[in-house]
Amino acid sequence: MMSTHTKKISILFFVNPKSGVSNKKRIPLMIEQYIDREKYDFEVIYTQYAGHAYELAKKAAEEGVDIVVAVGGDGTINEVGRGIIHTNTAMGVIPCGSGNGFARHLGIPMNIKKSIEFINKAEPTIIDYGKLNGHPFFCSCGMGFDARVSNDFAKKSSRGAFTYIKTSLVDWVTYKPETYIVETPYFKKEFKAFVVACGNASQYGNNAYITPFASMRDGLFTVSILSPFSTIEMPLMAAHLFRHTFADSSHMTTIATPWLRITRTAPGPVHYDGEPCEMDAELVIEMVPDGIKVLALPGWDGTCAPVPLYRQMYEMFAGSLPSFPKIKKGKK
């Protein structure tokens, strides 16, 4: 008689206790309660230092673990993702960061319970990723004003959307636009720009759609080059950013390309997946098609549906912090 036993899917949760704005002590209990035990064999592991999630993910992939889950923000996702690129191990996400741009693009709920239930329903899907001077990234990279803000935001003791907005307003007063020579397969041109953003995903995080047409499954970056604008235009620029309409702005140049080379006047700050760093004056940004597996809902096409403004306001003022429902005793 043939056995009907089906092997469970192995899944490891890597919890970054330092990312984002929330306390993660209760997350293991929530995983235990809400994960589909008939589908998954699971384990929860806390990361202990910068780079630990990368080491854990790489080892898991080498050992044939089916799924690794980044419990944190875009920085944690970058570590975990780097560990499993070009392997059969897929990456899931429980979003606990400050912006959660990667998770939002995938349509993962910001609520912890719902994000675990998302994992129960999702399936491995192959997506693209990018490289900035050889450094892998999965959400976006950029230079200019956003790199300055990322650098200053990383130094703050508090996190979240309000701290990011405050940091942006302070930096706006002193930031001077730079000149960039941008080369793609199609042209070479000089731009004076406030921001140059390269998106595999459509947003920085917190529903700020800097590259609104980006897809994670088309082999192309969406590049947004924002020319300088006046202070009086700031409200309009902010409206475009959160309404998914930046491509409509007269200050915006949008490019779809598999690679680009950017030359600026001097080395300086950049960011990739929200993490700031210093890089050379010349920057090479390359798309790697079909390079990593992630958990997505069946039928997902790689794009991101915009979140209505009323929902954005709700998340910012009432629901941006992960909610922790009462933990029930016993098994699910």
Secondary structure as GFF3:
##gff-version 3
##sequence-region A 1 332
A	DSSP	beta_strand	9	15	.	.	.	ID=ss1
A	DSSP	alpha_helix	27	34	.	.	.	ID=ss2
A	DSSP	beta_strand	40	46	.	.	.	ID=ss3
A	DSSP	alpha_helix	52	62	.	.	.	ID=ss4
A	DSSP	beta_strand	67	72	.	.	.	ID=ss5
A	DSSP	alpha_helix	74	84	.	.	.	ID=ss6
A	DSSP	beta_strand	90	95	.	.	.	ID=ss7
A	DSSP	alpha_helix	101	106	.	.	.	ID=ss8
A	DSSP	alpha_helix	112	121	.	.	.	ID=ss9
A	DSSP	beta_strand	123	132	.	.	.	ID=ss10
A	DSSP	beta_strand	135	137	.	.	.	ID=ss11
A	DSSP	beta_strand	140	144	.	.	.	ID=ss12
A	DSSP	alpha_helix	145	153	.	.	.	ID=ss13
A	DSSP	alpha_helix	161	174	.	.	.	ID=ss14
A	DSSP	beta_strand	178	183	.	.	.	ID=ss15
A	DSSP	beta_strand	188	193	.	.	.	ID=ss16
A	DSSP	beta_strand	195	199	.	.	.	ID=ss17
A	DSSP	beta_strand	221	226	.	.	.	ID=ss18
A	DSSP	three_ten_helix	231	233	.	.	.	ID=ss19
A	DSSP	alpha_helix	234	243	.	.	.	ID=ss20
A	DSSP	three_ten_helix	246	248	.	.	.	ID=ss21
A	DSSP	beta_strand	252	257	.	.	.	ID=ss22
A	DSSP	beta_strand	259	264	.	.	.	ID=ss23
A	DSSP	beta_strand	268	272	.	.	.	ID=ss24
A	DSSP	beta_strand	275	279	.	.	.	ID=ss25
A	DSSP	beta_strand	282	296	.	.	.	ID=ss26
A	DSSP	alpha_helix	309	314	.	.	.	ID=ss27
A	DSSP	pi_helix	315	319	.	.	.	ID=ss28
###
